[in-house]
Amino acid sequence: MKIFKKLLFLSAIGYLLTTALMGCATTSSSNLQSQAILKFADVPIPVGLKPLPQISYSFENAGVRVGVLKYQGRANIDQIINFYKEQMPMFNWNLVNIIEYGPRLMNFERDNETCIITLQIAGFWNEDVLVTLSLGPKSQGLTKKNKAPLK
């Protein structure tokens, strides 16, 4: 009988702790809201693509921009590639290279920034396209190598 009471007591405590912790988790997360910028002014978005703010983020501070913005919609990947080939130079982006096998990658750069555009099939029937824009500062290259060996 004592074992049954102890087991019942431990079960009740476990239930209360689980309920309390779950309540805290939902309360704290419901107060947080994502404030991602859904578009960079100098990176065009084809008509028909919808932003996915829950899986996007961006940060801008003192002229440095970093972001991964995602969009999805019904579109033809080849038409989107042509769109970016035509539109990005109008915003002073230079095409560096394109990889056109599997997920398509387009690399653009300008003075101090790079923009990588990834296109991939997102729908079951190959009708939806997921577009990911990754924007950030250019690498400053390797720093001078230290002549002394590291110890």
N, C-alpha and C positions, 0 to 999 in steps of 0.2 A: 504494500500500500504506500509506503514511504517512497519507493522508486517511482510509482505512478504519479504521486504529487510533485516530485522533483522534475520529472519529465514534462508534466503539464506546465509547471512554473517556468521551466527553461523554454518551452515552446511559446508560451505567452510573451516572454521577454524577447525572444527572437522575432516574433511577429511584430511587436511594437517597435523594435529597433528598425526592422526592415521598412515598415510603414513610415516611420519618422525620417529615415534617410531618403526614401523615395520622394517624400513630400518636400524635403529640402532641395533635392536635385531639380525637381520640376519648378519650384519657386524661383531658385536662383537663375536657371537658364531662361525662364520666361521673361525676366527683366532685361536680358541682353538682346540687343537688336543689331544686326549686321548693317553697316553703313558703307558698303562698297560702292565706289563710283562705277556706274554701269557702262560708261563709254569714255574713251579718251577723245578729246576734241580733234586730234590730228591722226586718228586711226579710224577710217570709215568702216561702217557695218552694213552689209547688204540688207536690203529691205526684205522682211519676212522672217528674219532671225530674231528670236526672243532671248533677252538676257536671262541668265541663271544666277541670280544674286546669292543663293544659298551655297553655291560652290565657287564663287568668285571672290577675289579680294584685290585691293589696291592701296597704295600708300604713296603720299607725295609730301616732300619736305625739302625746303631750300633748293628747289630746282631739280631734285632727284625724284624720279618716278619709278615705282616698282608695282607691277600688278599682273595678275592672271585673271582675265575676264573670259567667261564662257557664255556661248550663245548656242541655241539649237533651233532648228526649223527644217521644213521641207525645202530642199534645194538640190541642185546638181553640183557636185564637187568641182567639175571642170569649169562650170560657169563662175563659181566662187573664185577659183584660181585666176581666171581671166579678169574678174572684177578687181582683185587685188593687184594684178600686174598693171592694170590701167590706172587705178585710183591712188595707190600708195605714192607713186612719183609726184602726184599733184600736191602732196603734203611733205615733199622733200625727203621721202624715204627712198633708198637705193636698194634694189634687189641684189642680194648676195648670191643666193642659190635656192634651188627647188629640189625636193625629193618627191617624186611622183609614183611611189610604190607603197601599197598598204596605206597607213595613215600618211597623208600628204603634209609635207613641211615646207614652209616658205620662210626664208630668213631675210629680213630687211635691216638696214642700219642707216644712221645718219650721224651727225657730228659726235655726239656723246651717248647715243642710245641704240639699243637693238630691239627689234620686234620679231618674235617668232610666231608665225601663224600655223596652227596645226588643224587639219581637217580630217575628220573620220566619220564613218558611218555609225549612226547611233540607233536607228530604228530596226525593228525585226525584219521588215520588208525592204530594207535599204532605201527608205524614203527620207528619213531624217538624217541631218548632218549636224555633228557637234563641232563647233568652231571654238578654238582656244587661242586667245591672244596673250602672249607672254611678253611683257615689256619691262625693260630694265636698263641700267647704265652699261656702257661698253666696258669690257675688261681693260684695265690700264696696262696690261702686259706684265711680264715678269719683272720683279724688282731685281736690283743688282745681286748677283750671286756673291755670297760670302766666300772670300778666298781661303779662310781658315776652315778646317774641317770641324764639323759639329761634334761635340763630345757628349 
